[in-house]
Amino acid sequence: MASPQLQNLMKRYGVTTMKDLRVAVAKEYSEMFLDPGEKPFRPSDMDGTIDEMLEAEYQRIEGGAYDN
């Protein structure tokens, strides 16, 4: 079973697998940070970025961002 952080990220990106999460993050980061014509980020290179996103998600959870 995936951690709460990973579940939140997958829900945010509308995906159900790590493979799809890597693809979604690579696409988003390519659109955000690259100019048209530049080589897009590869999904296989997104693990470090996803680790940082998971840490940030952990901090949001611990900080009560999802408390009602």
N, C-alpha and C positions, 0 to 999 in steps of 0.2 A: 504494500500500500504506500502511496506517495505521501510525502510530508505535507503538512498544511500549507507551507510556503509554495511547494511545487503545485499543489492543487489550485491555489489562488492564481499562480502564473498561467497555468494551463487554461483555467476558466477565463482569465483576462484576454488571452489570445485565441480562445475558442478552439482549442486543440485537445487531443486525448492521449497523445504519445510524445515521448521526448524527441523523436525524429521530427514530428510536425512542429514542436516548439522551436527546435533549432532552425527550421525553415522559416517560421514566422518571424523570429527575432532577426535572422539574417536579412530578410526582406525589409523589415521595419528600419533596421540600422542602415541598410543600403540607401533607402529612401531619405532618411534623415541626414546622413553624413557625407554622401557621395554626390558628386556632380554628374549630370547626365553623360553617359559615355564611359564613365569609369567602371572598372571591373567590380561587380557586386561582391559583398561579403559572402563567404561560403558557409553553409550551415555547419559543416564539420569544424569550423573555427569558432563557433559560438559558445562552447562550453564554459570558457572563462567569463564571458559576458553573462551567461545564465547563472553562474555561481555568484557573481556580484548582485544580480537581480534577486536571487534567493536570499542572500544576506540582507538586502534592503527590505525584502518582504518579511523576513524574520523580525527585523527591527520594528516594522509597522505593527506586526502582531503583538510583540512584547510591549510596545508602547500604547496598546489599546486602540489602535486605529479602527479595529473592527468590532469593538465593544458597543453594545446597544445601550 
